[in-house]
């Protein structure tokens, strides 16, 4: 149908935060969103936008397709 010009199937882009003692403690003490983001990034957390851009750079999808489903404004930096 598409003459091999499109993508077949679907792929997930995702955010996964692996809980550990440090993150659990921050959640328990109701840390701020800024604190949570900083700690998560220190532990290797990747946002939806970052995962999407990683997949664009690897050739798995296009920037147009990622920007259709993820707000890339002020997300990567």
C-alpha positions in Angstrom: 0.0 0.0 0.0 2.7 2.5 0.9 5.4 1.3 -1.5 7.8 1.0 1.4 7.8 4.7 2.0 6.3 4.6 5.5 6.6 2.8 8.8 5.2 -0.6 9.5 3.7 -1.4 12.9 4.1 0.7 16.1 6.8 1.5 18.4 6.7 2.7 22.0 8.5 5.8 23.3 8.5 5.8 27.0 9.5 7.3 30.3 10.6 4.7 32.9 11.7 5.7 36.4 13.2 2.9 38.3 12.4 3.3 42.0 15.3 3.0 44.5 15.9 4.1 48.1 16.8 7.7 47.1 13.7 8.2 45.0 11.5 6.5 47.5 12.8 8.8 50.2 12.1 11.9 48.1 8.6 10.8 47.3 8.0 10.0 51.0 9.0 13.5 52.0 6.9 15.0 49.2 9.9 16.5 47.4 9.2 19.1 44.7 8.9 18.3 41.0 12.2 20.0 40.4 13.9 17.8 43.0 12.4 14.7 41.5 13.4 15.6 38.0 17.0 16.4 39.1 17.4 13.1 41.0 15.7 11.1 38.2 18.1 12.6 35.6 21.1 11.8 37.8 19.9 8.2 37.8 19.6 8.0 34.0 16.0 8.9 33.5 15.1 9.8 29.9 12.0 11.9 29.1 9.5 11.0 26.3 11.0 13.8 24.2 14.6 12.5 24.8 13.5 8.9 24.0 11.8 10.1 20.8 14.8 12.1 19.6 17.0 9.0 20.3 14.8 7.0 18.0 14.9 9.7 15.4 18.7 9.8 15.5 18.8 6.0 15.2 16.6 6.2 12.1 13.7 4.3 13.6 11.3 7.2 13.0 11.1 10.8 11.9 11.1 14.0 13.8 7.7 14.9 12.2 6.2 11.7 13.6 7.7 12.2 17.1 6.6 15.9 17.2 3.1 14.8 16.2 2.7 12.9 19.5 5.2 14.6 21.9 5.5 18.3 22.8 9.2 18.9 22.1 9.1 22.5 23.2 11.4 23.2 26.2 11.9 19.5 26.8 15.4 18.8 25.8 18.3 20.7 27.0 
